Amino acid sequence: MWHLEVFGLLPSNKKLQVPFFPPFDERNPSLSDYVCKLDHSMEYFTLKIDARAPGVISALSRDGKEILSRQNLTRARLAAGARTVFEVEVTDGESRRFTLVVERRKGTSLELLGLRPLSAVGQNFSVPYHPGELQDEFEAAQSFYEDKFVVEYDFADGGQDIECRVDGRKAIGDNAPSEGDVALHPYRYVPSFEQLESLELDSVFNLNSPGAGPTARCSVPIDTWRQIEVGVHIHAADKVSRRDVRLIVTRKGCARNTFYHEGACLKHCPTFHYPQEFNWRCGKCARNCEFCEHWHHCYRCRRNTTMYRYELMGDGTCQQIRVHAYRVYYDLACYLGLSCALLISIYCLVCVFCLCRRAFRSGGAGGGGGDGARGAALPEEREPLTGRARRLMGKRGEVTVGVGGLRGPAE
């Protein structure tokens, strides 16, 4: 068992692993010849080879000369366009020989190892791209639900300088404006999505890409019923040769009198949007604008907040103005003071109610007036029940109930 890797050194002293063609597989005995291509900017490289027990490296040579020290495999220099051949013999019960060819690119390549439209229908161009062919124009149909055209391409040389940009835009469909309308009203007939969104470019060193090397991904905004021309401009690593690849991307949209918004076709556009009838899309108003004629002209800004207030400027834009840094604490103090005042008011009302109720009860028990029912109490009422005699009226006379029991009528 053994492992083989090659690392190229960039001018910035950064090491990058360089892939093999075909990919290295130590368990496949049918693979014995590998090719490794260094970028033009990688003047130095390092070969890392390790054998794991019980396997051992029984022979190692470069261009027919035996390598006696591993130091000869570190920071080895290779001229532009040159190549060197390593032969490795590994013994693990039986001997196996491998060949590794390391080449350094000349820096004149203008090809792309891969070109893939990720957001197109079927993720393919109308005519497939093949590495090595110098075709300069491709057409793609953008997916209905994708607002950005995404194309991914693989560098043939890490030293290549590849620029991705939009070289042209135009409206299509049954309601597309004429060139004169666009010249007279440039803001009205420019989609807000394409104006407010920007092109994005990501570059990585992707060992899993079909090209197994530097890969870039370009994302370009495209609105409905639009056609854009994306230019992929390739400059060779020697900064002399140049090639331009044109990508014509077309996107369809909603039917007439319906407006595209978040993947659906609506009859009316929501707040913070306006109807773009030239491409049947709900265009987004500019930042901080609630109602607008188009993306460049607002006639009502969004509502003020605790931290910011918004003012409509003379050019149709909304300016965000920062309120005082401590305004939020002032508002919190006001809300806290109002809450405390409300609680104190409720407490006072409850106290007044309780005092009035107590006064009403005490006045009803000790005051006089009326027909004597609220005057002085009767003697029978002032006398305890156990100590007074109550008279019971019966058929035969009066009966007195007292402490001693029942007594008949006095004789």
C-alpha positions as CSV (number, residue, x, y, z in Angstrom):
1,M,0.0,0.0,0.0
2,W,1.4,3.4,-1.0
3,H,0.3,7.0,-1.5
4,L,1.4,9.5,-4.1
5,E,0.7,13.3,-4.3
6,V,2.1,16.3,-6.1
7,F,2.0,19.9,-4.7
8,G,2.6,22.9,-6.9
9,L,4.1,26.1,-5.4
10,L,2.6,29.4,-6.5
11,P,4.5,32.7,-6.5
12,S,2.7,33.6,-3.3
13,N,4.4,30.5,-1.6
14,K,1.0,28.9,-1.4
15,K,0.9,25.1,-2.0
16,L,-1.9,23.5,-4.1
17,Q,-2.4,19.9,-4.7
18,V,-2.3,19.1,-8.4
19,P,-4.6,16.3,-9.7
20,F,-3.6,13.3,-11.7
21,F,-5.0,12.0,-15.0
22,P,-6.5,9.5,-14.5
23,P,-7.2,10.0,-10.7
24,F,-4.7,8.1,-8.6
25,D,-6.0,4.7,-7.3
26,E,-3.5,2.6,-5.4
27,R,-5.9,-0.4,-5.3
28,N,-6.4,-0.6,-9.1
29,P,-3.6,-2.7,-10.5
30,S,-4.6,-1.9,-14.1
31,L,-3.6,1.8,-13.6
32,S,0.1,2.2,-13.8
33,D,0.6,5.4,-15.8
34,Y,-0.3,8.9,-14.5
35,V,0.0,12.4,-15.8
36,C,0.2,15.5,-13.7
37,K,0.1,19.0,-15.3
38,L,1.4,22.0,-13.4
39,D,0.1,25.5,-14.0
40,H,2.3,27.9,-15.8
41,S,2.7,29.9,-12.5
42,M,4.0,26.7,-10.6
43,E,7.7,26.8,-11.3
44,Y,8.5,24.5,-8.3
45,F,6.7,21.4,-7.1
46,T,7.0,18.7,-4.4
47,L,6.5,15.0,-4.9
48,K,5.2,13.2,-1.8
49,I,5.4,9.4,-1.9
50,D,4.8,7.1,1.1
51,A,4.6,3.4,1.4
52,R,2.7,1.7,4.3
53,A,3.8,-1.6,5.8
54,P,4.2,-4.3,4.7
55,G,4.9,-2.5,1.3
56,V,8.2,-0.8,0.7
57,I,9.6,1.4,-2.1
58,S,12.2,-0.7,-3.8
59,A,13.1,1.7,-6.6
60,L,12.6,5.4,-7.4
61,S,14.1,7.3,-10.3
62,R,13.7,10.5,-12.3
63,D,14.4,10.6,-16.0
64,G,16.3,7.4,-15.7
65,K,18.4,8.5,-12.8
66,E,18.1,7.0,-9.3
67,I,16.9,9.3,-6.5
68,L,18.9,8.7,-3.4
69,S,17.4,11.3,-1.1
70,R,13.8,12.5,-0.5
71,Q,15.2,16.0,-0.4
72,N,15.5,15.8,-4.2
73,L,11.7,15.5,-4.3
74,T,11.2,18.8,-2.4
75,R,11.0,22.1,-4.3
76,A,12.0,20.6,-7.6
77,R,12.2,23.1,-10.4
78,L,10.6,22.6,-13.8
79,A,10.8,25.1,-16.8
80,A,7.8,26.3,-18.7
81,G,6.7,23.6,-21.2
82,A,9.1,21.0,-19.8
83,R,8.3,17.6,-18.5
84,T,9.9,15.0,-16.2
85,V,9.2,11.3,-15.7
86,F,9.3,9.5,-12.3
87,E,9.4,5.7,-12.1
88,V,8.3,4.0,-8.9
89,E,8.6,0.3,-7.9
90,V,6.6,-0.9,-4.9
91,T,7.2,-4.3,-3.4
92,D,4.4,-6.0,-1.3
93,G,4.9,-9.7,-1.8
94,E,5.1,-8.9,-5.5
95,S,6.5,-5.9,-7.3
96,R,4.5,-3.3,-9.2
97,R,5.9,-0.4,-11.3
98,F,4.3,3.0,-11.8
99,T,5.1,5.9,-14.0
100,L,4.3,9.5,-13.2
101,V,4.8,12.3,-15.9
102,V,4.9,15.8,-14.5
103,E,4.4,18.6,-17.1
104,R,4.4,22.4,-16.7
105,R,2.1,24.3,-19.0
106,K,3.5,26.8,-21.4
107,G,1.0,29.5,-20.5
108,T,-0.5,29.9,-24.0
109,S,-3.7,27.8,-23.5
110,L,-7.0,29.5,-24.3
111,E,-9.3,26.5,-23.8
112,L,-11.6,25.7,-20.9
113,L,-11.7,22.2,-19.6
114,G,-15.4,22.5,-18.7
115,L,-18.3,25.0,-19.4
116,R,-21.6,24.2,-17.7
117,P,-24.8,26.3,-17.6
118,L,-26.2,25.2,-14.2
119,S,-29.4,27.3,-14.3
120,A,-30.3,26.5,-17.9
121,V,-33.1,24.0,-18.8
122,G,-31.4,20.6,-18.6
123,Q,-28.1,22.3,-17.6
124,N,-27.0,22.1,-21.2
125,F,-26.4,24.5,-24.1
126,S,-28.3,24.0,-27.4
127,V,-25.0,22.7,-28.7
128,P,-22.9,20.8,-26.1
129,Y,-19.6,22.2,-25.1
130,H,-16.5,19.9,-25.7
131,P,-13.1,20.8,-24.4
132,G,-10.5,21.4,-27.1
133,E,-13.0,22.8,-29.5
134,L,-12.6,26.5,-30.1
135,Q,-16.3,27.3,-30.6
136,D,-17.0,30.9,-29.6
137,E,-20.8,31.1,-29.2
138,F,-23.4,29.0,-27.3
139,E,-27.1,29.4,-26.6
140,A,-29.0,28.4,-23.5
141,A,-32.7,28.6,-22.4
142,Q,-32.9,29.9,-18.8
143,S,-35.2,28.1,-16.3
144,F,-38.5,29.8,-15.7
145,Y,-38.0,29.9,-11.9
146,E,-34.4,31.0,-11.8
147,D,-33.6,34.7,-11.5
148,K,-29.9,34.3,-12.0
149,F,-28.1,32.6,-14.9
150,V,-25.2,30.5,-13.3
151,V,-22.4,29.3,-15.5
152,E,-19.5,27.3,-14.2
153,Y,-16.2,26.9,-16.1
154,D,-12.9,25.0,-15.4
155,F,-9.5,26.6,-16.1
156,A,-7.1,24.8,-18.4
157,D,-4.3,26.7,-16.6
158,G,-4.4,28.3,-13.2
159,G,-2.5,31.2,-14.6
160,Q,-5.3,32.1,-17.0
161,D,-7.1,35.4,-16.4
162,I,-10.8,34.8,-17.2
163,E,-13.3,37.7,-16.9
164,C,-17.1,37.1,-16.8
165,R,-19.3,40.1,-17.6
166,V,-22.6,41.1,-19.3
167,D,-22.0,42.5,-22.8
168,G,-25.6,43.1,-23.8
169,R,-29.3,43.0,-22.7
170,K,-32.6,43.4,-24.4
171,A,-36.3,42.8,-23.8
172,I,-38.2,40.2,-25.8
173,G,-41.9,39.2,-26.0
174,D,-45.1,40.7,-27.3
175,N,-44.8,43.9,-25.2
176,A,-41.1,44.7,-25.6
177,P,-40.3,48.4,-25.9
178,S,-38.7,49.8,-29.0
179,E,-35.1,51.2,-29.1
180,G,-36.6,54.7,-29.1
181,D,-38.6,54.1,-26.0
182,V,-35.6,52.8,-24.2
183,A,-33.6,55.8,-25.3
184,L,-36.3,58.3,-24.1
185,H,-37.1,56.5,-20.8
186,P,-34.0,54.5,-19.8
187,Y,-35.1,54.0,-16.2
188,R,-38.6,53.0,-16.9
189,Y,-37.6,50.2,-19.4
190,V,-34.8,48.8,-17.4
191,P,-35.9,45.9,-15.1
192,S,-35.3,46.7,-11.4
193,F,-34.0,43.2,-10.7
194,E,-31.2,43.5,-13.2
195,Q,-30.4,47.0,-12.0
196,L,-30.5,46.4,-8.2
197,E,-28.8,43.0,-8.3
198,S,-25.1,42.6,-9.3
199,L,-23.0,40.0,-10.9
200,E,-21.3,37.5,-8.5
201,L,-18.1,35.6,-9.2
202,D,-16.7,32.8,-7.0
203,S,-13.4,31.1,-7.7
204,V,-12.2,27.9,-6.0
205,F,-9.6,25.2,-6.6
206,N,-12.0,22.2,-7.1
207,L,-10.4,18.8,-7.3
208,N,-13.8,17.2,-7.9
209,S,-14.6,19.2,-11.0
210,P,-14.5,17.5,-14.4
211,G,-11.4,19.6,-15.1
212,A,-10.0,18.7,-11.7
213,G,-8.4,22.1,-11.2
214,P,-9.3,25.8,-10.7
215,T,-13.0,26.4,-11.2
216,A,-15.1,29.6,-11.3
217,R,-18.8,30.2,-11.0
218,C,-20.4,33.3,-12.5
219,S,-24.0,34.4,-11.5
220,V,-25.7,37.0,-13.7
221,P,-29.2,38.4,-12.9
222,I,-31.7,38.0,-15.7
223,D,-35.4,39.1,-15.6
224,T,-38.4,37.5,-17.3
225,W,-38.9,38.0,-21.1
226,R,-35.2,39.1,-21.4
227,Q,-32.2,38.0,-23.4
228,I,-28.7,38.7,-22.2
229,E,-25.2,38.2,-23.7
230,V,-22.7,36.9,-21.2
231,G,-19.1,37.2,-22.2
232,V,-16.4,34.9,-20.9
233,H,-13.1,36.6,-21.9
234,I,-10.0,34.4,-21.6
235,H,-6.5,35.7,-21.3
236,A,-3.7,33.1,-21.4
237,A,-1.2,32.8,-18.6
238,D,1.5,34.5,-20.8
239,K,-0.8,37.6,-20.9
240,V,-0.5,37.8,-24.7
241,S,-3.1,35.4,-26.2
242,R,-6.8,36.1,-25.8
243,R,-10.2,34.4,-26.6
244,D,-13.8,35.5,-26.2
245,V,-16.7,33.1,-25.6
246,R,-20.3,34.5,-26.0
247,L,-23.2,32.9,-24.2
248,I,-26.7,34.0,-25.4
249,V,-29.2,33.3,-22.7
250,T,-33.0,33.7,-23.2
251,R,-35.7,33.6,-20.5
252,K,-39.4,33.5,-20.9
253,G,-42.1,34.8,-18.4
254,C,-45.7,35.0,-17.6
255,A,-48.6,35.5,-20.0
256,R,-50.0,38.9,-20.9
257,N,-51.6,40.9,-18.0
258,T,-50.1,38.7,-15.3
259,F,-46.9,39.6,-13.4
260,Y,-44.2,37.3,-12.3
261,H,-43.4,37.4,-8.5
262,E,-41.6,34.8,-6.5
263,G,-42.3,31.9,-8.9
264,A,-46.0,32.7,-9.5
265,C,-47.9,34.8,-12.0
266,L,-50.1,37.4,-10.2
267,K,-52.7,39.9,-11.4
268,H,-51.6,42.5,-8.9
269,C,-48.2,43.3,-7.4
270,P,-47.7,43.5,-3.6
271,T,-46.4,46.5,-1.6
272,F,-42.8,47.6,-2.3
273,H,-43.3,46.5,-5.9
274,Y,-44.6,48.0,-9.1
275,P,-45.9,46.4,-12.4
276,Q,-43.4,46.2,-15.2
277,E,-45.6,45.8,-18.2
278,F,-42.8,45.6,-20.7
279,N,-41.7,42.2,-19.4
280,W,-44.7,41.3,-17.1
281,R,-42.8,41.3,-13.8
282,C,-43.4,42.8,-10.4
283,G,-40.4,45.1,-10.2
284,K,-39.0,45.9,-6.8
285,C,-38.9,49.5,-5.7
286,A,-35.6,51.0,-4.7
287,R,-34.4,50.7,-1.2
288,N,-36.6,52.2,1.6
289,C,-39.4,52.9,-0.9
290,E,-42.9,51.7,-0.3
291,F,-44.7,53.0,-3.4
292,C,-43.0,53.9,-6.7
293,E,-43.5,54.6,-10.3
294,H,-40.4,52.6,-11.2
295,W,-37.2,51.6,-9.5
296,H,-35.6,55.0,-10.0
297,H,-38.6,57.2,-9.0
298,C,-40.3,56.8,-5.6
299,Y,-43.3,58.8,-4.4
300,R,-43.7,57.5,-0.9
301,C,-41.0,56.2,1.4
302,R,-41.5,53.5,4.0
303,R,-42.6,54.5,7.5
304,N,-40.3,55.9,10.1
305,T,-38.9,53.6,12.8
306,T,-37.4,54.2,16.3
307,M,-33.9,54.2,14.9
308,Y,-34.4,55.7,11.4
309,R,-36.6,58.2,9.6
310,Y,-37.0,58.3,5.8
311,E,-37.2,61.4,3.6
312,L,-38.2,61.6,-0.1
313,M,-35.5,63.4,-2.0
314,G,-35.9,65.6,-5.1
315,D,-34.5,62.9,-7.4
316,G,-37.1,60.4,-6.5
317,T,-35.0,58.4,-4.0
318,C,-35.5,57.8,-0.3
319,Q,-32.8,58.8,2.1
320,Q,-32.4,57.0,5.4
321,I,-31.5,59.3,8.2
322,R,-30.2,58.0,11.5
323,V,-32.1,59.3,14.6
324,H,-30.0,60.3,17.6
325,A,-28.0,57.4,19.0
326,Y,-29.8,57.6,22.3
327,R,-33.3,58.1,21.0
328,V,-34.2,54.5,21.6
329,Y,-33.5,54.9,25.3
330,Y,-35.5,58.1,25.4
331,D,-38.5,56.3,23.9
332,L,-38.1,53.4,26.3
333,A,-38.1,55.9,29.2
334,C,-41.3,57.6,27.9
335,Y,-43.1,54.2,27.6
336,L,-41.9,53.2,31.1
337,G,-43.1,56.5,32.5
338,L,-46.6,56.2,30.8
339,S,-46.9,52.6,32.2
340,C,-46.1,53.7,35.7
341,A,-48.6,56.6,35.5
342,L,-51.3,54.2,34.3
343,L,-50.6,51.8,37.2
344,I,-50.7,54.6,39.8
345,S,-54.0,55.9,38.3
346,I,-55.5,52.5,38.6
347,Y,-54.3,52.2,42.2
348,C,-55.8,55.6,43.1
349,L,-59.1,54.7,41.6
350,V,-59.2,51.4,43.6
351,C,-58.4,53.3,46.8
352,V,-61.1,55.9,46.2
353,F,-63.7,53.2,45.5
354,C,-62.8,51.3,48.8
355,L,-63.0,54.6,50.9
356,C,-66.4,55.5,49.4
357,R,-67.7,52.0,50.1
358,R,-66.6,52.1,53.7
359,A,-68.0,55.6,54.2
360,F,-71.4,54.5,52.7
361,R,-71.6,51.6,55.1
362,S,-70.7,53.6,58.2
363,G,-73.2,56.3,57.3
364,G,-76.0,53.8,56.9
365,A,-75.5,52.3,60.3
366,G,-75.3,55.4,62.5
367,G,-77.3,58.1,60.7
368,G,-81.1,59.0,61.2
369,G,-83.9,60.0,59.0
370,G,-86.9,58.7,57.2
371,D,-89.8,57.1,59.1
372,G,-87.6,56.1,62.1
373,A,-86.4,52.8,60.6
374,R,-82.9,54.3,60.4
375,G,-83.2,56.2,63.8
376,A,-82.3,55.0,67.2
377,A,-82.4,51.3,67.8
378,L,-85.4,49.8,69.7
379,P,-84.8,48.4,73.2
380,E,-85.4,44.8,71.9
381,E,-82.7,45.3,69.3
382,R,-80.2,46.5,71.9
383,E,-80.9,43.7,74.3
384,P,-79.0,40.4,73.7
385,L,-81.1,37.5,72.4
386,T,-80.2,35.2,75.2
387,G,-81.1,37.8,77.9
388,R,-84.4,39.1,76.6
389,A,-87.7,37.6,76.6
390,R,-89.5,37.2,73.3
391,R,-93.2,37.0,73.3
392,L,-94.9,34.4,71.2
393,M,-98.5,35.0,70.4
394,G,-100.8,31.9,70.5
395,K,-104.4,31.1,70.5
396,R,-104.7,31.0,74.4
397,G,-102.7,34.0,75.3
398,E,-99.1,35.2,75.6
399,V,-96.2,32.8,76.1
400,T,-92.9,34.2,77.3
401,V,-89.6,32.6,76.3
402,G,-86.8,33.3,78.7
403,V,-83.7,31.8,80.2
404,G,-85.7,29.6,82.5
405,G,-87.8,28.1,79.8
406,L,-91.5,28.6,78.8
407,R,-93.9,30.4,81.0
408,G,-97.6,30.6,80.7
409,P,-99.7,33.7,81.0
410,A,-99.6,35.6,84.3
411,E,-102.4,34.9,86.6
